[in-house]
């Protein structure tokens, strides 16, 4: 058989080739091939087998994995990719115990990012987004979800979405866009959040016509949007043909998880304080819980999502960085995998499902990303690790040696000596 590239001498190959999303106890079962090889042709997986049988393949390029771990490219299912500025000065205030509301009064918090995003040009936002996508690619991520939400007005929200679309066209990584205009209530609408939701809803037709987003998201939380407000807004989005997502149960258990299930949302995200009933409903549904432990870690919180209980109840979960400038400032999903092991008490097997196949399903890419299977895109990572358990175990560094997107090498770490 003629192929373009053969990756051989694979120590462990995680194919993740299940019908997903993978739920509950099934998240502990990995398909592992040892001493394996794969053949890539025209950007797709053409052949999977044992390394000894790869001698029957002819190829233009052979990559010797030298006994390393090989997996699908990681899928980043929740990011706030496009934003202006940064907020490093707030870290000292947080360390001093300054409350978030006081930081807001001083011009910080989310409103600082909103103002910076409004003032940053389209070209500068695009350059910055591409920089962050490069960082993600270097860490083994090959598919990324990107939210707006730092505009809180029509023009800036559209600017963010157009930047995300341009970034997806310019960068090799696949990008899935989500409209999060309902991320916060701007000061001028504090007394009338319904009017602000109506304003954001007026963008649905234009966003759909210009193909600027596949999903609509809303932040359902105390002092932001209520469950009833979120239900009405998301129904309008569904009526316009959007998939829906939710920022739910991050701070207070208002019933956001239950609403995500009720509305048939593809995912409910954060879920840091989901109720017992919310966990039961999530487990009985097709909604995926996207868990963001890096946010709790970065904000110094003692409360983490009850992901362990969700999986034990039978739910499907994904794990993401929540990359953003205020509460989780990292593009390193590998670090989040370690936090998931240490703080969420998830097994390595569950974590790998949560950053590949389940993460892909959480952003509507279950048939394209997160799996190594014949006919699928050759999004492949060769890790400087002997087995799948090593990645969450050895924390805080980049283990990616070679990252391939559609069969092309995007990143190759070079030895210093």
Phi, psi and omega in degrees: 000135179266127176228172178276316185221139171243129169254116186236175183055042176281124179293303173230132175246117173266112181274329182054031188267065176248163169287119184249179355292153183269129189244151168054226184299334180297340178292349178269356182256114179254141170271111184240126171252129179255149184052054189252177176208156173226150176245137184240133179219131179052039175081003181234161176288121182256330187208141175226132180188197180275150183301324181297330182275349180293346177297339179281352179267144170248137186213161176281335185216135175238129178248122179270111181285348175053043176081010182279167173285138175230133182221172168297158171301144179290151180244122181263107194261003179200102175221158172246071194295319190259113178201158176260152173071194178204169188227039183296335180293339180286339183300317180296322178296319178296320179296331179278357179084016179292124181299151182301321181297327177289325176297321177299316181297332179275007179090011180261205180068200184299327182293333175295319178291322177301312180297318180296321181292322177297322185275347183272136183290160176306313183297319181291322177296320179295315179301318180293317179298318179295324176300314181291324176296322175301315179300316180298316180300319179298336181262013172095008180271133180238350177221136190224135168267141182226128181255151166275205175117001176248029175247307181057022167212165186299311187295316184286324176298316177295323177299314178300314181295322179291325175296315180299318179296317179295321178297319178295328179282329185271335186258147179296332180294147174282137183234132178247127189256140179232133177272115180241047177302329180271055182269331180198170177258117178295153186307323184289349179246012184303327181271355183212066181298332178298320179296324178292319178297322176299319179299314179293323178296334177295344180276346186306313184297315180293319179298317179294316182298321182267005178054050183266346179200148175262333186234154172241135184236160176211148179265102180265107188195160174305134180069009172239253182244138182283170177299316181294318177298318180295320180299313182295317182295314182292327177295321176298321178295317178297320180297334178273000175096012178273148162286158183235149177226167179214137160278112190224143172050046177276318185246310179239142180280080184274351186102020179295322177298315179299321179292320178302318178292313180304318184277354183070033178298144178293330177208150166245126191246149187086280177054039183287334183229036180299141182284169176302316180293324177298319178296316179299316181293320178300316182296329182272002187245179174264000179286136180263133175275115177265112188260137189234071185292339178297332179291313177299318180297311186291327180275359177070031182273151175273342184266124174241159178305147177275052183299324179301315180291326179298313179295316180298331179282345178111012181279161169260130177234155171236164180231137182218166178284330194059036182311120178197165187278356186245321189233357176197086190263073177206143172260006188265093179293335177298320177299319180294327175299320178293318178297323178297323178290317187280321187258330180264350179062034176272147178284161177301323180296316179296320181296318180296322174298323187286342180248005178234264189296316181290322177297322178297316179295330181290346178236023174073024181238028182297336180267001184235322189239167172082008185215143168255109181208152181301129181094347178277161174302141180275072173262104194225141175236130169260121186258145173280065184207146182278341183201169187291335181287341186289329186296306178290339181289315183263096196264157169083006179234171178261114181269353184291123176264313180224129178241125181242137176235122183053037176084353179259141179283118177270323187216134176223113179288129182261140177292146178286328181219000000 
